[in-house]
Amino acid sequence: MDLTRKIDVLDKGFVAITDVMGDDTLPARVARTSFNNVDRPRSVEADRKLVRYLLRHKHTTPLEFCQIRYYMKLPIFVARQIIRHRTASVNEISFRYVQASRDFYVPQESFMLTQSEINKQGSSEISVSDPAKCQEIITQISNQAFDAYERLVNEGLALERARIVLPVNTYTEWYWQIDLHNLLHFLRLRLDKHAQLEAREYAQAMLELIKPIFPTATENFQ
Ligand SMILES: Cc1cc2nc3c(=O)[nH]c(=O)nc-3n(C[C@H](O)[C@H](O)[C@H](O)COP(=O)(O)OP(=O)(O)OC[C@H]3O[C@@H](n4cnc5c(N)ncnc54)[C@H](O)[C@@H]3O)c2cc1C
């Protein structure tokens, strides 16, 4: 697997782009089938202008001809949020086949924020009084869960059953493939300040990776 275009995310995760179909001008070329003049030579600027027009007027089908395949390592609780985006194709590592390694996420101190009073599902911008203690509690309980998991595996319990004690901060890995139209929709939702900070970090990495490939479609996200 080619992981050369990769951005590290959180303490042990990453997003890599492994394959891309299409480029910045493909939506314009696809859109021109409507006028049956696909083969007429155009300048890059003419293509970019048409892509902006398509985006502005929500003529989004030509964007669907661009496909982006990512490979990611992410905590299960972030994966649960991202999996809600049904237009992506996903294939995930299975802890029914593979024994989970002791790989869990511990938020950095700056993420140890109090409950927001305004946004009921989010964090405030105020740090808890003892972020290091929160890190210690998370590390301790995660290690205990992994101790229990490994004991169950050593007892001979099937991996599919032993895994039920794993915490939701356990790292998982998957291929995640989506077309450009639905990726922009995903980014609008998951880069929003209402989205969970960790999910936003993944969305930001996904955006950074496609910016050089699709500069016109992503220019509004700059
Ligand atoms: C900040 C935030 C908070 C959230 N909080 C919660 C929560 O508390 N609880 C919870 O359960 N979820 C929550 N979600 C998930 C949210 O409800 C959506 O499921 C998720 O954002 C995917 O959005 P989507 O359906 O537009 O995307 P996709 O699944 O990628 O679908 C893309 C588009 O395709 C179309 N589409 C896809 N499937 C269908 C369908 N079956 N019928 C009709 N049209 C379809 C729709 O136009 C849709 O917008 C939250 C999401 C965000 C961003």
The ligand as a Gaussian input file, in Angstrom:
#p B3LYP/6-31G(d) Opt

LIG

0 1
 C      -22.187000      17.781000      14.118000
 C      -22.959000      16.514000      13.891000
 C      -23.696000      15.987000      14.938000
 C      -24.421000      14.781000      14.763000
 N      -25.125000      14.260000      15.805000
 C      -25.763000      13.077000      15.656000
 C      -26.471000      12.474000      16.741000
 O      -26.536000      13.025000      17.834000
 N      -27.069000      11.270000      16.545000
 C      -27.026000      10.633000      15.336000
 O      -27.579000       9.545000      15.214000
 N      -26.395000      11.188000      14.288000
 C      -25.757000      12.376000      14.393000
 N      -25.088000      12.925000      13.334000
 C      -25.112000      12.215000      12.028000
 C      -26.046000      12.923000      11.025000
 O      -27.401000      12.814000      11.449000
 C      -25.904000      12.290000       9.629000
 O      -26.275000      10.930000       9.708000
 C      -24.484000      12.361000       9.109000
 O      -23.977000      13.666000       9.240000
 C      -24.465000      11.951000       7.642000
 O      -25.076000      12.967000       6.907000
 P      -25.796000      12.683000       5.526000
 O      -26.931000      11.738000       5.709000
 O      -26.085000      14.011000       4.900000
 O      -24.573000      12.025000       4.718000
 P      -24.535000      10.727000       3.797000
 O      -24.993000       9.529000       4.510000
 O      -23.143000      10.713000       3.221000
 O      -25.530000      11.016000       2.651000
 C      -25.260000      12.068000       1.714000
 C      -26.579000      12.545000       1.161000
 O      -27.170000      11.479000       0.418000
 C      -28.569000      11.505000       0.613000
 N      -28.992000      10.263000       1.264000
 C      -28.188000       9.285000       1.759000
 N      -28.925000       8.284000       2.248000
 C      -30.214000       8.630000       2.082000
 C      -31.464000       8.025000       2.387000
 N      -31.531000       6.835000       2.973000
 N      -32.581000       8.670000       2.059000
 C      -32.542000       9.866000       1.455000
 N      -31.411000      10.524000       1.141000
 C      -30.262000       9.903000       1.432000
 C      -28.891000      12.714000       1.451000
 O      -29.125000      13.811000       0.613000
 C      -27.603000      12.942000       2.210000
 O      -27.428000      14.267000       2.673000
 C      -24.397000      14.121000      13.501000
 C      -23.650000      14.682000      12.454000
 C      -22.937000      15.859000      12.634000
 C      -22.138000      16.423000      11.487000

